[in-house]
Amino acid sequence: MSALGDAEFEILAAEESPIGMVCLRRRGIPSEPGAVVTEITLDHQFLMSSENTLSERVLATRAIELHGGRDLGVLVGGLGLGYTAHAALAARDVARVEVVELLAPVIAWLAKGLVPLAPALRDDPRFSVRQGDVYAELADEPTRCHDVVLIDVDHAPDERLGPSNAGFYTPAGLARAKRHLAPGGVLAVWSYAASSPFAAALRAVFDEVHVESLDFDNRVVEARETNWLFLARG
């Protein structure tokens, strides 16, 4: 790949999806000449970047740590660039990581090796990915229970990629999702913003709820940012 200038983009793939044009691209970092990050956008709106993966990774590690068990089965809602799934696989007590991704192009990018973590994910026998709507699955009767369920799909509980996702963030939706957890299971949800209503909904359904913030420096936009994790058990 040729070097990218600070303001240049290299489009790796772009395809229409049921929720809009999804694009995989690389770009330079203005503050670090020669450094390049991989990004996903939806209808030209930023979704995620390989530059800022701390909260995606901590989503997995904190949930697994909170569970504390062994031979864990982990369900991940949203593949993205694969950092949440990769962090789950790095935990020694994880036996399987099953990813449900809504967008077929995102799965294809992994298969074609276009995302940074493609080789590590594809070569791990504990990893699998399939196309589906994780919110619809969690609203349905469970066919298999999981020890840990990780959700990294929407921007935030109050800023969703699709209107049909709204039901998940209610007490009734969370009660349905809870049926997919094995005894002692943990549900963890990523968000770019705080949400008191969602925290309250979690507390109405689960015995133990943790809301954590993570601060980090975004080198792409040269600003300090905060992401949020919602974890629930019991």
N, C-alpha and C positions, 0 to 999 in steps of 0.2 A: 504494500500500500504506500502510495506517495505521501509525503508530509503534507499536513493541512495547515493553512494559515490560521491565525487566531479567530477570524470571523467566518471561516469557510466550513461548509458542510459537505459530506460525502454521503449520498443516498445509497444505502446497501440494498434496500427492498422497500416497496410500497404497494399496498393492495387494499381494495375496498373490503369492508367487513360489515356485518349487520349493524354495527354502531358507528360506522364512519371509516374514513381513510386512515389506516394504520401504517406507520412508517418507521423503518429502522435506519438510523443514520449515525455517522461519526462526525465529531467536530473537534476543533482545537480549543485549548484553554488559554484565554488571553494572558493570564498571569504566569503561564509556564510554556514558553515557546517549545514546540516539538511534542508536547503532551497531547494525547487524544483520548476522548471518552466516547462510549457508545450510548445512544439514547433511543427511546421509543416515544413517538408522538401519535396522537389521535386527532384527526382533523386539524393538524398543525398546532394542537395544544400539547404542551409537554406532559409526559406521563412519568418517565423514570430515566435514570442515568447511571452508568457504571461509576461515575464520580462519587455519588452519594449513596452508599449502600449500608451504612452503619445501622440505621433503624430496621431495614429489611432483615439484616442478619441477626440483630438482637431480638427481633420478634420471635425467631426460631429458638435461639439459645435460652432466652428467658422462659419461654413456655415449657421447654423441655426440662429446664432446671426446676421450675415450679412443680412439674409433675413428679420428678424424682424417681421414676420407675425404670425398668429395664425392658429390652426387647420391644421398644415402642413402635406402634404404627402411627405414622403422621400423615394427615391429609392437608395439602396446601391448596388454597383457592387462589389461583392466579400464578402463572409461570413467570411472566415478565422477562427479565434478563437472567433469572435463575438463582439470584443470590439468597433468597429465603430457603429454597430447596437445598442449595449447596450447604448452607449453614446447618440445616437439620441433618444432612448426611454426615457432617463432620462430628456430630455428637456420637460418642461410642455406644450409647445405649439405644440407638435407633436401629430398628430392624428393617423398616420399609418407609419410603417416602412416595406417596401417590399424589400427583399434581393434577388438578382439574383446571383447564384453561379454556375460556370461552372462544377465543379467536384462533381459527385454524392457521393463519399466517404466522402467528407467534410460535406455534408448535413447529411449523415448517422451518423457521429460522434456526431453531435448535437442531433439527435433523440435518440441515445443510451446513452446520458449523459456523453460522454467521454471528452468533453471540459469544462473548468472551469465555463463558463457562461451559460451552457445549461439550468439549471432550470429557471433562470431569464428570458431568452429569450422565452423559450417554454411556460411559464406561463403568458406571457403578451399578451392579446388579440389583441393588435395593431400590433403584429409582425407576419410576414409570410416570408417563404423562398421557393424558387423554383429553379429547375435546368434550366440553360440557359446561353447563351453568351451575356453578357451585352453590349459588343461592337457591336455585330450584331443587337441587339435590338435598340440601339441608332442610328444605321445607317439606320434603317427601318422607315417607316411611323409610327408616334405615334398613339397608340390606347388609351392612357391615359397620361395626363400631370402630372408632379410632381413639387412641390415647390422647392425641394432640390434634387440634384443628387450627390451622393458621390461615387467616384471611388477609390478603393484600390485593384488593381489586379496586375499590373506589378511592377517590381522593380523600374522602372523610365520610362519616355517617350522615352528615348534612349536605354533602356534595357528592352525589353518586353518578356513575357513568350511565346508568339506565334507571328509569322510574320503577321498574319491576323489582329492583334491589331493596326498595324502601322497607318492605315488610320484615326483612331480616333484622333490622335495628330496633324493633319493637319488642316488648316483653313476650308477646305471643310468638313472634318469629324466633326469638332466642330460645324459648321453651321447646319449639320444634327442633331447632339445631342441637339443643342439649341431648336429645334422644340419640344423636349420632356419636356421642361420647361414651366410651367405656367407663366403668366406675373409677372415680378419681381423675377423670379426663380433664383436659385444659383447653379452653377456647381462647385464642389470642387474635386481636384485630389491629391492623396498622391504620394510621390516619395521619394526614399532614396537619390536622388542626384538633384542638380540644373539642369535646362535646359533652356537656353536662347531661343533656337528655339521654344520650346513649349510655353513659356511666350509670345513670339512674335505672335505665332499663335492665342493664346487666345485674345490678344489685337486687332487682325485683325477682330475678330468676336464679342467680347463683349465690352460694354461701360466702364465697371469697372472691373479691374483686380488687384488682390493682390497676391504677392508672399512672403511667410513667411517661415522662417527657425526655427526649434526647436532643441535645443541642450539638450542632456541627457546623463547620465552615464549608460553605459551598464555593469552591474555587471557580466554577463556571461563571456565576453571577457575582462573585466576590462579595458575599454577604453571609451573615450568621443566620442559621435557620433552626427551627424546632419541629420535630415530628413527635407523634404520640403513639403509645401502645396501650391497648386495653386488654387485660388478662383476667380470666374468670375460671373458677373451679368449684365443683361441688353443687 
